[in-house]
């Protein structure tokens, strides 16, 4: 509270001092004041500001020679027209007249002076300090203006403690919407937040991702540039170059020359200029001087429609100009009002009378006069801005209309405090020349922008409306065919650091900006998702992708299906083998007591045939999609069946060797072998050992169906896990040892009697068995595809077939084709011949 009091004391002293100093040799200007029941204040830039060094806290005198601001003059007249229309209306504020005090705010000091005058009490022209601001009643009820964001922020900060309504017609900075700092601020121009979003959408519309950004040094430019940079980068647009023009910039000075050089070096075709009109003029004069051509210039609303900029000599060579502009509106009767004003005030400029007392709010050293032939031209930009000032006056009038209860037909005139009027202005909602006037929660108008393009048509520029931008949310609608681009064939200019990559190529950033990149193809098994162009993403397990792909494809699921031709051949061969085994078993059963069957092992042959049949049956587990039972049984059952067969084969060969070679030499061993049933015991022990290995295999390294993804990028291999386990290797090695034992025993019996000599056939079958498995493992080391299970089955089928063919087929041949050899006499003769040969040696 002490701080607030100190500030108000300072304001009181400042206004008194400024007024006393500035009113020397001036007169009042009746055009700036109008008495009424309730007063409004208007802050307008009737003269252009200029830089100067001040050594005393004095108000800048605005009416310098050659500084008259035509744009501000139209705003000034729009407010006067609005007040006059309201005073002449019988529907709006009947029996109530509005008055005004208008100020020329050409500088910061003039703006502060005007604001303090607004806050001063009627009569004494000072600010009274009091604890209860609710009952503070300053000279005016509401303020229209000022134009610039800097001035509006100053004025809003000074008026906010008193809650004096301030409605700006041109201050668009987003910071002014912060109600904790500026609770009494409203505006009739859209918030820069929407302008920035519109600009970003415009850049995205044409694919411009590499831009330069230039702003003015005031709040409007700096805050706009910062907001645009934040939103643009958030949408993937890169800022190649950014700079702020100083307020003191002049054409040709070192600062502007440096800016032009850096702008040329940035290699960005699109340049966004977020600036007020004065500095925008300096900027484009520098652009023409530096001969920067062939670019696209994006204009902020402050200069997009300004003839002050289009009048720069040589500007038609700079390229294409697009812009965001406030909607084109007209103030009905404004032109006629200004002409009537000029006709009523004929005469040449004249010096003002001296020695006047300081009762006016406007200080004039020279009065300006206009004629019908020499008066400011009312152009589109000024008309649209004037409409915003005109609309602000009507917003205040409608708020006051509600506050005074004028809806009944008569207004109850009484004391009104600014904060009461502020509450009613918040609520206004009315039509003004088919335009809805109301304010949102941030006290911004519900409005929209036009998207315009400059067209050089004949000797002057024209403005073409391409479309509009509406909110919220912000949406852009433009007709691109209306744009006349500066390039060849009317093609849309490109403004990118790096051209887009081909489909399936990821962007690898080079440097500091993500818009500058190299294109690298995505590797096999990865793809480029459009949501992230900078990283190739891996495909799913069930998918594959070639190099440089933008999508993934489903893998083909492969296994040895029943219906394939290869399967048909193997099935036929295995079925034939099973039938042969069954037929042989029947044949041997029929001739069980014949010498051939007894010499082959008698009833042991059925165990051998059964084991071969079990091995053959297990081979059916290789067909179709692998299942858990198939994976558990197919290799284990084959290994166990083949072990039984090899055990029987080994013990049969060993037994013949004992009978013919060691029965007389080692009779004790022979009798022990026979008495203890050595053959059967060996088969049981050998088979039990393999059975233990298989059970351990199935329990510890359980074969399960699996989907294999690593071997082939495009395939999913359905297989069992047995080939990768130690149990499979142990079972296979065990059968290998039995094969070697059988081979050794068969080879030792190569000189036995002819009818008992099975060395040749058994040796051949075992060698074929070895070759089959060697071939399988060799092929498995170089081929790991769909038909590997078929190769595995073929190796197993070859082993079973060679075992059957080498041992049983010769005997079947004798039984069926040479019955004369299947006799006791023939076998005894063979044994006698063997005995003679042994005796002779």
Secondary structure, 3 states (H helix, E strand, C coil): CHHHHHHHHHHHHHHHHHHHHHCCCCECCHHHEECCCEEEEEEECCECCCCCCCCCCCCCCCCCCCCECHHHHHHHHHHHHHHHHHHCCCCCCCCCCEEEEEEECCCHHHHHHHHHHHHCCCCCCCCCCCCCHHHCCCCCCEEECCCCHHHHHHHHHHHHCCCCEEEECCCCCHHHHCCCCCCCEEECCCCHHHHHHHHHHHHHHCCCCEEEEEEECCHHHHHHHHHHHHHHHHCCCEEEEEEEECCCCCCCCHHHHHHHHHHHHCCCCEEEEECCHHHHHHHHHHHHHHCCCCEEEEECCCCCCCHHHHCCCCHHHCEEEEEEEECCCCCCCHHHHHHHHHHCCCCCCEECCCCCCCCCCCCECEECCCCCCCCCCCCHHHHHHHHHHHHHHHHHHHHHHHHCCHHHCCCCCCCCCHHHHHHHHHCCEEEECCEEEEECCCCCECCCEEEEEEEEECCEEEEEEEEEEECCCCEEEECHHHCCCCCHHHCCCCCCCCCCCCCCEEEEECCCCCCCEEEEECCCCEECCCCCCCCCEECCCCEECCCCCCCCEECEEECCCCCCHHHHHHHHHHHHHHHHHHHHHHHHHHCCCCHHHHHHCCCHHHHHHHHHHHHHHHHHHHCCCCCHHHHHHHHHHHHHHHHHHHHHHHHHHHHHHHHHHHCCCCHHHHHHHHHCCHHHHHHHHHHHHHHHHHHHHHHHCCCCEEEECCCCCCEEEEEECHHHCHHHHHHHHHHHHHHHHHHHHHHHCCCCCHHHCCHHHHHHHHHHHHHHHHHHHHHHHHCCCCCHHHHHHHHHHHHHHHHHHHHHHHHHHHHHHCHHHCCHHHHHHHHHHHHHHHHHC
